[in-house]
Amino acid sequence: MQREKGHFAKAAQRITHALGSVWAVGMVAALAAAWLIVGEVTGFPRWWEITGTTGLPFLSLLMLVVIQHTQNHDSRAMHLKLDELIRANQPAENRMMTIEDAGSETLEHVRGEFRRQAEPSDSTAD
């Protein structure tokens, strides 16, 4: 049943983990400082400006895609784990296993039902 992750999924997970580390923050700070120093030394030429205005947004977009891929995978796995817990728990409502497909109105209705169930009733307060 368990299938091995593809090469892209493995790489995306490793990159996402690395980008969330303290080392990544230090690396970004060091690269930004180096970029500013190179600009200062070279007199802020046009090519220096272009690297910032085109290169950095491209890298940001690439990071966004990789991180979103990993988040989607993790979210899907979490939903499946929760679905299994709901399925295994007899008093749970099986309709909750597909609730992520519901519209906003349905989600608010279910949320209201849960809030009403969570409120203590007047008959139990003595």
FIZA-569209 format. One line per 10 residues: their letters; for each residue x, y, z of N, C-alpha, C, O, CB. Coordinates in steps of 0.02 Angstrom, whole numbers. Atoms other than C-alpha are relative to their C-alpha. Glycine has a CB too. Example, Ala and Ser with C-alpha at 12.3 -4.5 7.8 and 13.67 -1.06 7.14 Angstrom:
2
as) 45 -59 0 615 -225 390 45 60 0 97 59 33 -50 1 62  -42 -59 -3 684 -53 357 -39 55 37 -14 110 45 20 23 -71
***
This chain:
126
mqrekghfak) 41 -60 0 0 0 0 43 63 0 27 112 -34 -47 0 60  -42 -59 -3 140 121 41 46 3 -60 85 -43 -72 40 1 66  -40 -11 60 220 189 -116 57 48 16 48 95 55 -43 26 -57  -58 -44 -10 391 269 -119 -13 68 -31 -43 73 -85 64 -32 -30  6 -68 27 394 457 -144 43 8 -62 95 -25 -68 19 53 53  -38 -15 60 453 523 -311 61 43 16 68 69 71 -43 34 -52  -61 -39 -9 618 612 -335 -15 73 16 17 104 58 44 -4 -62  18 -70 -13 535 784 -341 -26 8 70 -8 56 105 -51 24 -52  29 -5 -67 437 752 -182 54 -5 54 53 32 103 -53 -55 11  -55 7 -48 594 695 -89 42 63 1 60 89 55 44 -61 -18
aaqrithalg) -41 -61 4 694 844 -151 -37 60 29 -7 100 65 20 15 -73  40 -55 -26 553 965 -110 -2 -2 76 2 50 109 -71 -1 -29  2 5 -73 541 898 66 67 19 31 69 53 83 -19 -72 21  -66 -18 -26 729 913 93 13 76 -5 39 106 42 55 -38 -39  -10 -72 10 733 1090 21 -43 39 50 -19 87 80 -18 21 -72  44 -35 -47 583 1143 127 28 -4 71 27 46 108 -70 -31 -2  -30 8 -67 666 1073 283 61 46 7 70 78 59 19 -74 13  -61 -41 -3 829 1162 242 -18 75 1 14 113 38 45 -14 -61  18 -71 2 743 1328 202 -31 24 66 -31 84 80 -49 13 -56  29 -18 -64 658 1324 372 50 -1 57 31 6 115 -56 -45 16
svwavgmvaa) -50 5 -53 822 1308 467 31 67 16 24 116 -20 55 -49 -22  -36 -60 -20 924 1437 559 57 14 -49 73 72 -62 29 -8 72  -54 -8 48 1064 1407 435 -25 38 -62 13 78 -91 28 -68 -21  28 -35 59 950 1467 293 -6 74 13 8 115 -31 -68 -30 -19  5 -71 -18 918 1631 384 69 32 -3 76 87 -31 -32 8 71  -68 -26 3 1104 1656 406 27 5 -70 62 53 -88 46 -44 41  -22 0 71 1136 1612 224 -31 58 -38 3 92 -76 -18 -66 -34  34 -56 34 1007 1738 163 31 67 22 43 111 -19 -76 -1 16  -31 -61 -25 1082 1873 275 69 9 -30 88 65 -49 4 -1 77  -67 -4 28 1257 1833 213 -2 17 -74 38 58 -98 38 -66 11
laaawlivge) 6 -15 71 1204 1834 30 -23 71 -12 0 104 -58 -49 -49 -33  23 -70 7 1112 1999 52 57 48 14 66 97 -22 -59 14 49  -58 -43 -16 1266 2076 133 51 -2 -57 78 50 -76 33 -22 66  -47 6 55 1377 2008 -6 -25 38 -61 14 70 -96 12 -74 -17  29 -34 58 1258 2075 -139 8 76 8 25 111 -40 -75 -19 -8  -8 -71 -12 1261 2248 -59 74 22 -5 88 76 -32 -27 18 69  -72 -16 4 1452 2245 -43 23 2 -73 59 47 -93 42 -51 41  -18 2 71 1471 2195 -226 -27 62 -35 7 92 -76 -27 -64 -35  29 -60 29 1354 2337 -273 40 62 17 52 105 -26 -71 9 22  -39 -58 -22 1453 2462 -172 68 2 -35 89 55 -58 10 -2 76
vtgfprwwei) -67 4 30 1621 2403 -241 -3 16 -74 42 48 -101 30 -69 12  5 -9 73 1561 2405 -422 -37 63 -20 -44 76 -80 -34 -60 -32  35 -62 16 1466 2569 -411 -73 -9 -19 -101 32 -55 36 34 -55  71 15 12 1292 2492 -418 -18 3 -75 -61 42 -95 -44 49 39  14 -1 73 1293 2454 -607 -69 -30 -15 -103 -57 28 55 -38 -38  66 24 22 1139 2406 -707 -7 -75 11 -60 -98 33 -11 17 -75  5 72 -9 1179 2219 -702 -12 -19 73 -45 -68 87 64 -34 -26  10 13 -71 1184 2227 -513 -73 11 18 -102 -29 55 46 47 43  70 -15 -12 1012 2306 -509 -46 -54 -29 -95 -73 1 -19 68 -28  41 51 33 942 2178 -631 1 -66 39 -50 -101 41 25 -12 -72
tgttglpfls) -2 62 -39 1001 2033 -523 -49 3 58 -78 -48 77 71 -13 26  47 -7 -56 897 2102 -381 -72 3 -22 -116 -26 10 16 61 39  70 -10 21 742 2149 -479 -28 -60 -38 -89 -68 -42 -5 62 -43  26 59 36 731 1989 -582 19 -65 35 -22 -111 38 27 -1 -71  -23 63 -30 833 1856 -492 -35 -17 65 -56 -74 75 73 4 13  30 14 -65 761 1874 -318 -74 -19 -5 -95 -67 28 7 60 45  70 23 7 576 1866 -370 -5 -70 -29 -49 -109 -10 -39 49 -44  1 67 29 615 1712 -475 16 -52 54 -17 -104 59 51 -5 -57  -17 47 -54 699 1627 -326 -57 -5 51 -71 -59 77 64 23 36  57 1 -46 552 1677 -215 -57 -43 -27 -87 -82 10 -25 71 14
llmlvviqht) 52 40 31 429 1601 -337 18 -74 1 -25 -116 15 -12 22 -72  -22 69 -3 531 1442 -348 -7 -29 70 -31 -85 78 73 -5 -23  7 22 -69 537 1429 -158 -73 -10 18 -91 -58 52 33 50 48  71 6 -13 350 1458 -150 -28 -65 -28 -66 -100 7 -37 60 -30  25 61 31 314 1315 -270 25 -62 38 -14 -107 52 22 -4 -74  -28 58 -35 430 1194 -180 -32 -8 69 -51 -63 88 76 6 7  29 4 -67 364 1237 -7 -74 -17 -3 -98 -56 38 9 67 37  72 16 6 182 1231 -64 -9 -73 -18 -56 -104 6 -33 45 -54  5 71 16 211 1059 -139 7 -42 63 -32 -88 74 55 -20 -51  -10 37 -62 277 996 27 -59 9 48 -81 -39 79 65 23 34
qnhdsramhl) 57 -13 -43 135 1079 123 -61 -39 -23 -98 -67 18 -16 74 2  56 38 26 6 1000 8 6 -74 16 -42 -106 35 -6 9 -76  -11 70 -16 84 829 34 -12 -14 74 -47 -61 91 72 -20 -19  9 9 -72 91 849 222 -74 7 20 -98 -31 63 42 50 39  71 -10 -15 -88 913 228 -41 -60 -21 -85 -83 16 -26 64 -35  35 59 24 -150 767 124 12 -59 46 -35 -96 63 22 -18 -72  -16 54 -46 -60 644 238 -36 9 66 -61 -40 95 75 -5 11  34 -14 -63 -133 728 393 -74 -15 -6 -104 -44 40 12 73 22  71 14 10 -308 719 321 -14 -75 -1 -63 -98 28 -25 31 -66  10 73 2 -288 534 286 7 -31 69 -30 -77 86 50 -31 -47
kldeliranq) -8 26 -68 -227 502 463 -63 16 41 -87 -27 78 62 31 34  60 -18 -36 -375 597 534 -61 -40 -24 -103 -61 16 -14 75 -8  54 41 26 -494 504 417 2 -70 30 -50 -98 46 5 -4 -77  -6 66 -30 -427 340 484 -22 0 73 -55 -47 95 73 -26 -6  22 -5 -69 -454 397 663 -76 6 5 -108 -24 47 33 60 35  73 -8 1 -632 451 623 -33 -67 -17 -81 -87 14 -22 54 -51  28 64 21 -666 286 534 4 -51 56 -43 -91 64 36 -26 -63  -10 50 -52 -598 184 679 -40 15 64 -53 -30 103 74 -4 18  37 -20 -60 -695 281 812 -75 -7 -13 -103 30 -53 17 74 21  70 16 13 -872 211 819 -48 59 9 -91 69 -34 -22 -56 44
paenrmmtie) 49 -54 -7 -965 363 889 11 59 -48 -33 103 -54 1 26 71  -15 -57 44 -883 481 763 -44 -4 -62 -66 -58 -83 74 1 -20  40 -3 61 -980 539 611 45 -8 -61 93 30 -69 -40 67 -4  -41 12 58 -908 470 450 -3 57 -51 42 63 -92 -22 -65 -34  4 -56 48 -966 625 355 58 48 11 74 87 -34 -67 36 8  -56 -44 -13 -821 715 437 61 -18 -41 107 23 -49 17 -2 74  -59 21 39 -699 615 330 4 38 -66 57 39 -97 -3 -75 -13  -1 -38 64 -749 720 178 -18 73 10 -35 107 -38 -48 -32 -49  21 -68 -15 -784 886 264 43 52 -36 19 107 -48 3 12 75  -42 -49 34 -636 971 177 -26 17 -70 -6 66 -100 71 -26 -5
dagsetlehv) 29 -14 65 -737 960 16 -63 44 5 -90 65 -46 -18 -65 -35  61 -39 -10 -883 1056 91 12 74 -12 69 98 -9 -28 -11 71  -3 -72 9 -922 1238 56 4 36 66 -2 5 119 -59 24 -40  -8 -41 -60 -900 1380 179 -63 -2 44 -58 -5 105 15 72 -18  62 1 -39 -1084 1379 230 -7 -65 39 -26 -64 98 -61 9 -46  4 65 -34 -1079 1193 271 49 -3 58 33 -27 112 13 -57 -49  -50 -1 -53 -919 1216 371 -24 41 60 -16 20 117 67 27 -25  26 -42 -54 -998 1357 472 -57 -35 36 -63 -29 97 -22 68 -27  56 36 -31 -1154 1250 502 27 -55 47 3 -62 103 -46 -31 -55  -30 53 -42 -1049 1103 567 35 30 60 31 3 115 50 -43 -42
rgefrrqaep) -34 -35 -56 -945 1223 673 -51 21 53 -39 14 112 39 61 -26  53 -19 -46 -1105 1290 749 -27 -60 39 -40 -55 99 -57 35 -37  23 62 -33 -1165 1112 786 48 -20 55 28 -37 110 -9 -57 -51  -50 20 -49 -1002 1073 875 1 48 59 9 26 116 69 -4 -33  1 -49 -55 -1009 1234 976 -60 -12 46 -54 -9 107 -2 72 -28  59 14 -42 -1186 1194 1033 10 -63 41 -10 -65 99 -63 -9 -45  -13 62 -37 -1132 1019 1084 51 11 55 49 -23 107 25 -55 -48  -53 -12 -50 -982 1089 1179 -25 42 58 4 40 112 58 35 -33  27 -43 -54 -1087 1213 1280 -33 -43 52 -70 -90 36 -50 52 -28  33 39 -52 -1141 1146 1448 -75 16 1 -96 74 -5 32 16 70
sdstad) 72 -11 -2 -1328 1120 1457 -22 20 70 12 5 119 -37 -64 -23  25 -24 -64 -1432 1198 1596 -20 -58 46 -16 -52 107 -60 47 -10  24 57 -41 -1496 1027 1653 57 -35 35 45 -69 86 -37 -49 -44  -56 34 -32 -1321 963 1696 31 43 55 69 17 96 53 -18 -51  -29 -44 -51 -1276 1114 1803 -41 -4 64 -99 15 64 3 74 -25  36 5 -65 -1324 1080 1985 35 38 53 12 39 110 -6 -72 21
***
